[in-house]
Amino acid sequence: MTASVAVARRTERISYAVRDVVLVARQAQAAGVELLYLNIGDPNQFDFDTPPHIIDAICRALRDHKNGYAPSEGLPEALQAIRQDAEARGIAVRDVYVGNGGSECIEIALASLVNDGEAVLTPAPGYPLYSAVLAKLGAQEVPYLLDEDNGWQPDLNDIASKITHKTRAVVLINPNNPTGSICQRETLEGLLELAAKHRLVIFADEIYDKLVLDDDQQHISIASLRDDLPILTFNGLSKAYLGPGLRLGWCITSGPESMVRPLIEATHKFLRARLCASHPVQHAVAPALLGDASYLIEVRDKLRKRRDITVARLNAIDGISCVAPQGAFYAFPRLERYPQSDEQFVSELIRQTGVVCVHGQGFGQRPGTKHFRVVFLPPEETLNRAFDAIEGFLATR
Ligand code: PLP
């Protein structure tokens, strides 16, 4: 008998439902089921292409011998473009760095701030990267509720009730994944008050900031509202710039110099230790941020139509209710009477119909409620086929 290799206990807390669900889907496919993927927030899987000026900039860099290591914090022209764009939106920028995706920037920032045993408040439902990184750091993840009855706004009372002397930071995902909600100004102001009172660092994940779907809605960067608090704002090329596989993201640090300097220096140690982000791709940052953004008009138009179909179709199904998303490309419908768990719903739906969604628990949604996430990136015809299938499936339950 050979003993198996013992793995680190920290891996027990790590799961990533968006991709885990693919295992169930592959089994169904092997059994002959045709799959309709509504599980992953990747625009390039559907009829959204990376804009040509972004692709050209990367190709040019590759051909122009830009394949060596870049500075650890990022290319000066990329950092300058990020700074310029952020300042134009009212953020008092202290530091900028780029990473291999927003994911790496978030991980480096958390690792630079949080000791093991300390706590970070994260939205429930929210994006599972935060749980995975906090598990890796041995830090405590403390979920706070988004209020479904209030358009999925963060519940400030719940946040206040969960702050302890161990709490170091609060994560805000705005627009949110998986609900597509956009934070109202009052919510942001309330959160800033709490952060100021309890000396918390705000992690503002704004990767969907340009994907606001309605003309009467506006995305407000929380860092633009106050310059006297430490705030880290994350963004990247994956979503609004339609290049998730480019793996390029960034972090903007704002707040008083005296408050944020040690954090900036700690962060730069990690940045140096991992050498740099993809060099040729960094040449696309300035063209992306400062160049032609007209492609976004068509992107938003398509998403608005697909969102409207999604909300109308889901709300017409007996046993489902869905708060209309205002941004990003996700809806988070509620299962009102389904007898089993949302995870069982999703698995059974895949096996019976081939429609692949992700269960609400995979985003840390609170136990006792049942939800699933729908990605409304696919064309209307695909969405309608998926909703026909979900309707038929629930009618038989
Ligand atoms: N933050 C949120 C809220 C996301 O939804 C995602 C990806 O889906 C990321 C961060 C990761 O972004 P990146 O592709 O830049 O690593």
Boltz pocket constraint, residues with backbone or C-beta under 6 A from the ligand:
constraints:
  - pocket:
      binder: B
      contacts: [[A, 41], [A, 100], [A, 101], [A, 102], [A, 103], [A, 104], [A, 127], [A, 129], [A, 173], [A, 175], [A, 176], [A, 177], [A, 205], [A, 207], [A, 235], [A, 236], [A, 237], [A, 238], [A, 244], [A, 247], [A, 248], [A, 249]]
      max_distance: 6.0
